[in-house]
Structures are given as structure tokens and as C-alpha cells.
Amino acid sequence: MQLSSLLPALSVALLAALGNGLFAYGQRRAEVVANPFLFILSALIVCAVAFGISMPLLPGVDGVAYLRRNWPWALVSGAGFYFTFLGFYFLYSRFGASHYALYAVLSILTTSVLVGIVLMREQVNGFHLAAIGCALLTVVLFAIGQSRI
């Protein structure tokens, strides 16, 4: 595979990574309160408004029929958003944005391995497995780094 064929995926991943960085920065700058749902709900309202503004820019679809076919998966993904944002809140507010490395590795394991490989039966090769191994090495190196602070 040439780099040019990987560029679209890298571009989309960069967009998501920048968004995550913005979320982490905003959450770290916000006051820490006993009830994390206030911040998370505020951020989700901004997100929902942005989606609402963006929807007319894309091709129309029969939303009712779509939701009728896909509501169980929307529930699963909604639960995923809930746990992700709640986890981010506590991770960033209690440990700092630098601890994102732990989330990233665990996300690789749960998303790439559990969802991609196990549940969806996506194909992988030795390079994919080596990348996953390097991600696990990241946790070891992070732990060593934390022990030396």
C-alpha cells in the first residue's frame, strides 16, 4: 500500500484527533465540579447544534426509515458516547491530558482488536499485530515515565 492510498484515512483520523485534542483542552481548562454531567452535557449540546447545522449540507435521507432500521445500533453507540465522555472527564480532570496515552492504547485494544478483529472479523496481518504490540509497549513506557516524575 502506498502512502497516497493511506492519506484519506490519515486525514480523517487527524480530524478526529484534533477534535479529541480540542475536547481535552476544553475539559482541562473548565472547572472541575462534583457532577461531571454538567460539563459533558454542555459539550454535547454544542456538538448536537453543530450536527444540526451540518446536516443540511449533506444529501438527504429518509430519517424515519433509517432510524427504524438502525435504532438498536444508535442505542449501542449512544451508550458508547456516554462511557467515552464520562471516562474522558474523569481521566483528564483527575490525571491530566498526558494520560490520554493510556486511553489510546486501551482504545486500540477494544476497538481494533475486539470490535474490528473479533466481532467484525476484519483482516489483519503481522504488521497490524506488530502495531498492536507497539501500542502495548506504549503503556509500559508510559508507566516507567510516570514512575520517574
Secondary structure, DSSP 8 states (H G I E B T S, - for coil): --HHHHHHHHHHHHHHHHHHHHHHHHHHHS---S-THHHHHHHHHHHHHHHHHHGGGS----HHHHHHHHHHHHHHHHHHHHHHHHHHHHHHHHH-GGGHHHHHHHHIIIIIIIIIIIIS-----HHHHHHHHHHHHHHHHHHHHHHT-
